[in-house]
Amino acid sequence: MPQLLNLSRAARLVGETRVALQKKIKDGALSSFDGLVAAEDLLRLYPDIQFEDNTAFERVAQIKDRAFGKRVFERSLPDKEVLAARLTGLGKELAESRATLKRYKAIVDGLEKQIKVWDNGGAEIGAAAAALRMWMHQELAAGDAQAGSANLTIRDSFLRVMAAHVTIQPSGHEFFVEGADTLLEAALRGGLALNYGCSNGNCGQCKARVVSGQIMKVRPHDYVISEAEKAAGYALMCSNTAVTDVVIEAGEAQLASDIPLQHITAHVKSIEPMGDQMLLLHLQTPRNNRLRFLAGQNVMLQLGHSISAEFPVASCPCDDRNLQFHIRNTPGNHFADYVATQLKSGEMVAVEGPKGGFVLNEDSSRPLIFIAFGASFAPVKSLIEHAMALDTAESMQLYWVVSHEANLYFSNWLRAMADALDNFQYTPLVAGSDLETAAGRQKYLIDGLLQQIVDQHPALSDFDVYVAGSESLLDAAKKWLLAHGLPDTQLTMGMVR
């Protein structure tokens, strides 16, 4: 019987993305059995899998060598009790496997003795015994020669010590719990929107039912779970981690309307210039009162009692404590002027949100095209980081459409991402004149720039397209994209003022 692996674990074993394996299945290069792949088929596609090449081992070695190794090492490895439990589980499996092998060896030894008896049973029986002996030795030799399968098993065992695989019901979403993360933290890092509130064990909103597998409490909580709920398998995701592979039954936000409006007081972590006209405002929320949001959504920021403005969050919801905002520092912008000249590190900023429906369609696995007009790049950056965390899109292509090259204030980061990731591409499109004020030439400019997208992707109907910009630019882009074959249901637009 072939060893079957779920796609997420198979991808980690061979050092590929889940999307890359999905593409191989789609192209017929890899067989799939109800969403599972056979280890033998993986070895055929990736014959050079070696235990010594394990990137997780390399990462651990690098962590050990760093000057601040101890603290980082402790964060990157599982809790010692979790690690002990996982090693104990693997030890039991090893003992069972050894016992099974011992039984098989006894059977083989007994069969060998019986064959020797048959050798003296006449010519016909002797020939059959010799053929059986040859077949048995050939099969044993073939098993010894399958070093790749052993390497795969060793690598799988190591990854099971370092990370536990979690499946969410009823959505079928998957993620891995690494290091000392709780189930909630690991799900957020994986781009998933599990229901939660305080993330500190007080509200109970992250309560979920463990269907199978073993979890362990690693953080205290004040919320009281009844004995009946405990007996049914309920636990808080913010206070427990996975010891073994786990299946949980938990609620997830599917739509922007599933996220409640929140009022949070964050503090200024840093303020940094990005180019001539843009500031990066980094806010950090309290540990027990984080902002729950979906990528692409906006929040209202208030400075003091009188200065407020709405901005898209430019960071990923996978790190809900650290919120980034791109503030356009132009003449007459009182909010930006205050941030640039008066706001100091450590000061408090009121945050209200999230708002807006410019969010990813997580149920789609189509390739993604992102189009950001000018200073509307911030929500698109959040969407891109979220899509990368989810790892479900076959490919991602960003087109940043600006008036002048100087407006590409985040280009270095984007080029680095494009160089590092096979499934992400970045193309800046520069108009050479002001897109917003060229009223008479705007349609001509937009059509000329967007034509470059169709030249690269003539079949727009194969993609989901996300566009962010001002109202007039969105209207122009929508007409153009729909006229060139993009279905309206595959277009998501976000207006940024």
Rosetta blueprint (number, residue, H / E / L):
1 M L
2 P L
3 Q L
4 L E
5 L E
6 N E
7 L H
8 S H
9 R H
10 A H
11 A H
12 R H
13 L H
14 V H
15 G L
16 E L
17 T L
18 R H
19 V H
20 A H
21 L H
22 Q H
23 K H
24 K H
25 I H
26 K H
27 D L
28 G L
29 A L
30 L L
31 S L
32 S L
33 F E
34 D L
35 G L
36 L E
37 V E
38 A E
39 A H
40 E H
41 D H
42 L H
43 L H
44 R H
45 L H
46 Y L
47 P L
48 D L
49 I L
50 Q L
51 F H
52 E H
53 D H
54 N L
55 T H
56 A H
57 F H
58 E H
59 R H
60 V H
61 A H
62 Q H
63 I H
64 K H
65 D H
66 R L
67 A L
68 F L
69 G H
70 K H
71 R H
72 V H
73 F H
74 E H
75 R H
76 S H
77 L L
78 P L
79 D L
80 K H
81 E H
82 V H
83 L H
84 A H
85 A H
86 R H
87 L H
88 T H
89 G H
90 L H
91 G H
92 K H
93 E H
94 L H
95 A H
96 E H
97 S H
98 R H
99 A H
100 T H
101 L H
102 K H
103 R H
104 Y H
105 K H
106 A H
107 I H
108 V H
109 D H
110 G H
111 L H
112 E H
113 K H
114 Q H
115 I H
116 K H
117 V H
118 W H
119 D L
120 N L
121 G L
122 G L
123 A H
124 E H
125 I H
126 G H
127 A H
128 A H
129 A H
130 A H
131 A H
132 L H
133 R H
134 M H
135 W H
136 M H
137 H H
138 Q H
139 E H
140 L H
141 A H
142 A H
143 G H
144 D H
145 A H
146 Q L
147 A H
148 G H
149 S H
150 A H
151 N H
152 L H
153 T H
154 I H
155 R H
156 D H
157 S H
158 F H
159 L H
160 R H
161 V H
162 M H
163 A E
164 A E
165 H E
166 V E
167 T E
168 I E
169 Q E
170 P L
171 S L
172 G L
173 H L
174 E E
175 F E
176 F E
177 V E
178 E E
179 G L
180 A L
181 D L
182 T L
183 L H
184 L H
185 E H
186 A H
187 A H
188 L H
189 R H
190 G L
191 G L
192 L L
193 A L
194 L E
195 N L
196 Y L
197 G L
198 C L
199 S L
200 N L
201 G L
202 N L
203 C L
204 G L
205 Q L
206 C L
207 K E
208 A E
209 R E
210 V E
211 V E
212 S E
213 G L
214 Q L
215 I E
216 M E
217 K E
218 V L
219 R L
220 P L
221 H L
222 D L
223 Y L
224 V L
225 I L
226 S L
227 E H
228 A H
229 E H
230 K H
231 A H
232 A L
233 G L
234 Y E
235 A E
236 L E
237 M L
238 C L
239 S L
240 N E
241 T E
242 A E
243 V L
244 T L
245 D L
246 V E
247 V E
248 I E
249 E E
250 A L
251 G L
252 E E
253 A L
254 Q L
255 L L
256 A H
257 S H
258 D H
259 I L
260 P L
261 L L
262 Q E
263 H E
264 I E
265 T E
266 A E
267 H E
268 V E
269 K E
270 S E
271 I E
272 E E
273 P E
274 M L
275 G L
276 D L
277 Q L
278 M E
279 L E
280 L E
281 L E
282 H E
283 L E
284 Q E
285 T L
286 P L
287 R L
288 N L
289 N L
290 R L
291 L L
292 R L
293 F L
294 L L
295 A L
296 G L
297 Q L
298 N E
299 V E
300 M E
301 L E
302 Q E
303 L E
304 G L
305 H L
306 S L
307 I E
308 S E
309 A E
310 E E
311 F E
312 P E
313 V L
314 A L
315 S L
316 C L
317 P L
318 C L
319 D L
320 D L
321 R L
322 N E
323 L E
324 Q E
325 F E
326 H E
327 I E
328 R E
329 N L
330 T L
331 P L
332 G L
333 N L
334 H H
335 F H
336 A H
337 D H
338 Y H
339 V H
340 A H
341 T H
342 Q L
343 L L
344 K L
345 S L
346 G L
347 E L
348 M E
349 V E
350 A E
351 V E
352 E E
353 G E
354 P E
355 K E
356 G L
357 G L
358 F L
359 V L
360 L L
361 N L
362 E L
363 D L
364 S L
365 S L
366 R L
367 P L
368 L E
369 I E
370 F E
371 I E
372 A E
373 F E
374 G H
375 A H
376 S H
377 F H
378 A H
379 P H
380 V H
381 K H
382 S H
383 L H
384 I H
385 E H
386 H H
387 A H
388 M H
389 A H
390 L H
391 D L
392 T L
393 A L
394 E L
395 S L
396 M E
397 Q E
398 L E
399 Y E
400 W E
401 V E
402 V E
403 S L
404 H L
405 E H
406 A H
407 N H
408 L L
409 Y L
410 F L
411 S H
412 N H
413 W H
414 L H
415 R H
416 A H
417 M H
418 A H
419 D H
420 A H
421 L L
422 D L
423 N L
424 F E
425 Q E
426 Y E
427 T E
428 P E
429 L E
430 V E
431 A L
432 G L
433 S L
434 D L
435 L L
436 E L
437 T L
438 A L
439 A L
440 G L
441 R L
442 Q H
443 K H
444 Y H
445 L H
446 I H
447 D H
448 G H
449 L H
450 L H
451 Q H
452 Q H
453 I H
454 V H
455 D H
456 Q H
457 H L
458 P L
459 A L
460 L H
461 S H
462 D H
463 F L
464 D E
465 V E
466 Y E
467 V E
468 A E
469 G E
470 S L
471 E H
472 S H
473 L H
474 L H
475 D H
476 A H
477 A H
478 K H
479 K H
480 W H
481 L H
482 L H
483 A H
484 H L
485 G L
486 L L
487 P L
488 D H
489 T H
490 Q H
491 L E
492 T E
493 M E
494 G E
495 M E
496 V L
497 R L
